[in-house]
Amino acid sequence: MQEGAIRANEPRGLPLELRILPQYLSPLGYSTHAVGKWHLGHHRRAYTPTQRGFHSFLGYLTGKEDYYTRTNSGLVRELVKCSAFRKTIQ
């Protein structure tokens, strides 16, 4: 994880055995939400924010997104499609 940013097509991420803060807070009754760039891997659903303890996430999975055009340097747009967030705002 120290070689640089995780790119869109890389099959790696923050190891699942490492618990992050929302995974400790959620069981205690806290509501956890994330906004921004995830940048910790997303090659499998288990690596996405809503599977790592966040109740909702609004942002991008990679780090090259343009906030105005919502494009990723010519790559396919990777706006997070976490249904958990959409359910919380409906």
Number of C-alpha atoms within 10 A of each C-alpha: 11 5 5 6 14 21 18 19 10 11 11 16 19 16 11 11 6 8 12 13 11 20 15 12 14 14 10 9 8 11 13 16 15 17 11 12 17 20 19 19 25 23 16 10 12 13 18 22 26 20 15 17 21 21 18 21 24 19 18 22 25 23 15 17 20 12 10 6 8 14 15 18 10 7 10 10 16 16 16 18 13 17 11 15 18 12 9 10 7 5
